[in-house]
Amino acid sequence: MIKIIDRTLSCLDDYELDNDKMIRLLDLLIEAGADYIELSQKAYKCLVKLNEKGKYILRINFPDEINEYKEFNSFVCRRSDIDSSPAIAKEIQINDVREVNNISMHSNLKKIRINGLDDILNYNYEAAFKQLISKFKGKIELCPENKYFSATAISTEWILSGGTDIVTSFYGINGFAPFEEVMLALRIIKRYKPSLSFSMFPEIKSIIESITLKKTENKKAVIGKDIFAVEAGIHVNGISKEPKIYEPFSPDLVGNKRSIVLGKHSGKKSVILKLIELNIDYSNINICDLLLKIKQMSIEKNRSIFDDEFKMLLSS
Amino acid sequence: MKTKKYIVDTTLRDGEQGPGFAMTKEQKVCIANLLDEIGVYQIEAGIPAIGEYEIDTINEIYNNKKNAKISVWSRLNEDDIKLASKCKIDILHISVPISYPQIYSKLNKNKAWILKEINKCIELAKSYNVEITIGFEDASRADITFMLTVAEKLKQMGINRIRFADTVGVLNPSKCSRAIEDLIKYAGVEIEMHAHNDLGMAVANSISAAKSDAKYIDTTILGIGERAGNCNFSQLIYASDRIFDWGISYLECLEVEKIFSSTIKYYS
């Protein structure tokens, strides 16, 4: 059974935390399908009260700290050992695939969090995953790092190899597998649907941007503002017949909207659809001529053209 | 020893297709020169069917080239191929819709029609005396048996390289590996991997493809392209240059990115 542990809320300690934003963020991550929410102690203090629908893991610095947090059932800690409580997942770093063998050193532990493995796809990752699962009988929470831009793929392949627990962070904050990418990948590849919709993603993104003061890239997978803008005539034509031809998932699913953009690569269909969108009667418009003007203007301006520029072309 | 692999850069074609970009001839020639200088194997320069300005641009890129092969992208129709013949090129790439959504929903045709069109288009393209490569558009959602059938026919027609396109970016590494291994094993063709980043796996899928003996990998500068973009050139090199010989260093990629970002503006 797949379990997604999201550690976004334990990745924000470097920022000023606002109670309302953190509560809302927590609620939305649970709604989006995170099975467990990892909290830092700072985040927990900020939240004060936790959403009852959630399950929580607290990040602690020393095993003894669990005595201060009796309200939690699960913890993660770098410093735990065989004598520590079984409620603690020991966090270890594996940076080289050859170190996978060493997992048997920890075989007496009940649960383990493995960080790293960021370049494992360069090697026989399927064998490495099988080795981890066979040599460690307890629970493994895999937390791949994204240094080699492969954390989502590693997470997906871990699940396909028989792993169950994956650790993510929204937008891949602090260099982990991006929650939004892992959720969509598992939905498409494994039909894993803990949530019917991810329409809350834009709000989650917005809250994180307001906390970190860092803007999400416009073309970021799954949550980028511009990922459903389409200009190429071939694509517009295909999408107008059946969106699945050129869209891996519907914009609605992730709280976004499709938009037709006019420019150098547009075709006649794009022009007609834009005219319809703008409620313009095109019965007397020469679409071919108009398309030529659009392409010319696009090249002159070195970009796609905006709707008001398009309207100017119509009136000229 | 690291295996030699080849970059096919599609910044000037698939990259530019992403909304927000419209490069001038001068900008495209500049970018092409940069890519050529650092050792990119092939530059996909554009789509002749866009118009005369695009054809002029492609010819100018070809006139300025040093080592890179220059290719153009064409749909599976004779009009596009005739327009491609107006270009000075080394390679003509013909994109073949290969999945059922592409064949039935987009084109309203069937598999027999696709096979017939492939024959016609390749015969026409051969008359222009250029290398021809074929793209399997939406290969990641296509029936493997049909792909193998088409791949075998292509091989018989003298086509040696097939582009495996994950057009909507839904592949994962293990599925990618299996499909490419089958195509190489049963059809005996060379594979060029074309990944999209809709699920954040373009780099990973490209590495997986290369590990499965795909010889060519498509990339774009900064990963620009449709929706969430294509396989990011510098990220691919960074992530895999311990196991593959790309003939290009990560620092060179970063330099190209820097110049690209200062030359080309992205408007959202």
Interface residues (C-beta under 8 A of the other chain):
Chain A: D119 L121 N122 Y125 E126 Y148 F149 S150 T152 A153 I154 T156 E157 L160 P178 E181 L184 A185 I188 I189 N218 K219 K220 A221 V222 G224 K225 D226 I227 F228 A229 V230 E231 A232 I234 H235 N237 G238 K241 E242 K244 I245 Y246 E247 P248 F249 V261 G263 K264 H265 L292 K295 S298 I299 K301 N302 R303 S304
Chain B: E16 Q17 G18 P19 G20 F21 A22 M23 T24 Q27 I47 I50 G51 Y53 R75 P101 Q102 S105 K106 D138 T167 V168 G169 V170 N172 P173 S174 K175 N197 D198 L199 G200 M201 V203 A204 N205 I207 S208 K211 G223 I224 E226 R227 A228 G229 N232 Q235 Y238 A239 S240 R242 I243 I264 K265 Y266 Y267 S268
